[in-house]
Amino acid sequence: MASKGLPLYLATLLTGLLECIGFAGVLFGWTSLLFVFKAENYFSEPCEQDCLLQSNVTGPSDLKAQDEKFSLIFTLASFMNNFMTFPTGYIFDRFKT
């Protein structure tokens, strides 16, 4: 009889892991990921166009467009993390896990 609830416990574990890997990992590791993304020049295309317009300016280039895209990614990941709690909670309540 102890193995009767085992599939439900495994389903709870797997859906919890999927949610954490898919959404919470991005949110909690965002600060570290941001440094890596900037070093790898993700979303730097709009910044290169801005640099061509300001070719005589000395100093660091304006990376406002790149920062806006990173902010959008973080906002979407945060929203999805919060949004997915409702269906996950319903599934857990429905199947009595």
C-alpha positions as CSV (number, residue, x, y, z in Angstrom):
1,M,0.0,0.0,0.0
2,A,3.0,2.3,0.5
3,S,3.7,2.4,-3.2
4,K,0.2,3.6,-4.0
5,G,1.1,7.2,-3.4
6,L,4.6,7.0,-5.0
7,P,3.5,8.1,-8.5
8,L,1.9,11.2,-7.0
9,Y,5.0,12.1,-5.0
10,L,7.2,11.6,-8.0
11,A,4.9,13.8,-10.1
12,T,5.1,16.5,-7.4
13,L,8.9,16.3,-7.3
14,L,9.2,16.4,-11.1
15,T,6.8,19.4,-11.6
16,G,8.5,21.3,-8.8
17,L,12.0,20.7,-10.3
18,L,10.7,21.7,-13.8
19,E,9.3,24.9,-12.4
20,C,12.5,25.7,-10.4
21,I,14.8,25.0,-13.3
22,G,12.7,26.8,-15.9
23,F,11.8,30.0,-14.0
24,A,13.3,30.3,-10.5
25,G,16.9,29.5,-11.7
26,V,16.8,32.4,-14.1
27,L,15.5,34.8,-11.4
28,F,17.9,33.8,-8.6
29,G,20.9,33.5,-10.9
30,W,20.1,36.6,-12.9
31,T,22.9,38.8,-11.5
32,S,25.6,36.3,-12.4
33,L,24.0,35.6,-15.8
34,L,23.9,39.3,-16.6
35,F,27.7,39.6,-16.4
36,V,28.2,36.6,-18.6
37,F,25.6,37.9,-21.2
38,K,27.3,41.3,-21.3
39,A,30.8,39.7,-21.7
40,E,29.5,37.5,-24.6
41,N,27.9,40.7,-26.2
42,Y,24.3,39.4,-26.2
43,F,21.9,42.1,-27.6
44,S,24.8,44.4,-28.5
45,E,23.5,45.1,-32.1
46,P,21.5,48.2,-31.2
47,C,24.4,49.5,-29.2
48,E,26.8,49.3,-32.2
49,Q,24.4,51.4,-34.2
50,D,24.4,54.0,-31.4
51,C,28.2,54.0,-31.3
52,L,28.3,54.8,-35.0
53,L,26.3,58.0,-34.5
54,Q,28.6,59.1,-31.6
55,S,32.0,58.3,-33.1
56,N,33.8,61.3,-31.5
57,V,32.6,60.6,-28.0
58,T,35.3,59.2,-25.7
59,G,34.5,57.0,-22.8
60,P,32.2,54.0,-22.4
61,S,29.5,53.6,-25.0
62,D,25.8,53.9,-24.0
63,L,24.4,50.4,-23.6
64,K,20.9,51.6,-22.8
65,A,19.2,49.4,-25.5
66,Q,21.1,46.3,-24.3
67,D,20.0,47.0,-20.7
68,E,16.4,47.4,-21.7
69,K,16.4,44.0,-23.4
70,F,17.9,42.4,-20.3
71,S,15.3,44.1,-18.1
72,L,12.5,42.8,-20.4
73,I,13.8,39.2,-20.0
74,F,14.0,39.5,-16.3
75,T,10.4,40.9,-16.1
76,L,9.0,38.1,-18.3
77,A,10.8,35.4,-16.2
78,S,9.5,37.0,-13.0
79,F,6.0,37.1,-14.3
80,M,6.0,33.5,-15.5
81,N,7.4,32.4,-12.2
82,N,4.5,34.1,-10.4
83,F,1.9,33.1,-13.0
84,M,2.8,29.4,-12.9
85,T,2.1,29.1,-9.2
86,F,-1.7,29.1,-9.8
87,P,-1.9,26.1,-12.2
88,T,0.8,24.2,-10.2
89,G,-1.2,24.8,-7.0
90,Y,-4.4,23.6,-8.6
91,I,-2.7,20.4,-9.8
92,F,-1.3,19.7,-6.4
93,D,-4.7,20.3,-4.8
94,R,-6.6,18.3,-7.4
95,F,-4.4,15.2,-7.1
96,K,-4.0,15.5,-3.3
97,T,-0.2,15.7,-3.3
